[in-house]
Amino acid sequence: MEEIVRSLVMVLMRGSEYQMICKCPKCEADIMALTLNSVPSHYVTSSFGREAAYEQLNTKENLEWINKRIIRAIHVVSKYPKH
């Protein structure tokens, strides 16, 4: 889940919708942490488990659901930055 969230945060933060949002490492880490706290954990212990979890999570519906959590986190962190 962390890898998916990290890549989606990077894509969304570089998009035109969020040009005015702070992109410092602290804010990006806060956005990732807030997002990861709002999605279920998926722990794996092998590369096979990692690939299986990635395939399970990498669906259109799931990515849209995660994007909504990221967008919510972006708005929260931009409203209440910790720096």
N, C-alpha and C positions, 0 to 999 in steps of 0.2 A: 504494500500500500504506500509505503514511504516513497518508493521510486516513482510511482505513478503521480502522487501528489507533488513531488519535487518538479517533475517535468511539466505538469500542468500549471503550477505556480509560475515557473519561468516563462512559459508561453503567454499566459494571461498578463503577467506584469509587463511584458514587452509590447503588448498590444496597444492600439490607439486609444482604447477606452480608459486606460489607466496611466496616461502620460503624466498626470499631475500627482500621482501617488509616489511617495518616497520609495526608492528602490535600494536603500542601503542594506547591507547584510543583516543588520538587527531587525529591520522591518520584515524582510523576506523570511527570516528565521521565525519571527513571531507569527506570520501568516501561515507558514508550514505547521508550526506547533499547534496553533488554534484549529487548523483544518484537521490535523491528525487526531486531535482530541475529540473531534466530532464525527469521526468515521470509525467503523469497526477495525480491530487489529487482525492481521493475518500473519501469524508467525510460521516460519518454515525452517527446516534444518538441513535441507539438501538442495542441490541445483534443480533436481527434478521437481521438488515441492515448490520451488520458486517459480519455475516455468508454469506449473499447473495453476498456482495462485494467480500469476500474471494473466494467463488465458481466461481464468474465471472472472477476474476483475476488469479486464480490458474489453468490456462490451459498451455499446453505444449508450444504453440506459444507465449503466454504472458510471461511465465517464461524465454524463450529464449531471447525475446526482452528486458526484464529487465536485464538479465545476460549481454547482450551486453553493456547496460548503466553502469552497475557496473564495468565491465572490463575497459571501457573507464575512469571511475572515478578513478579506482585503478592506471591506468597509469598516469593520471594527477596529482594525489596526490603524487605518488612516485617520479615524476619528479620535483614537486614544493611543498615539505613538508613545513609546517608552524612551524616547531620546530627546 
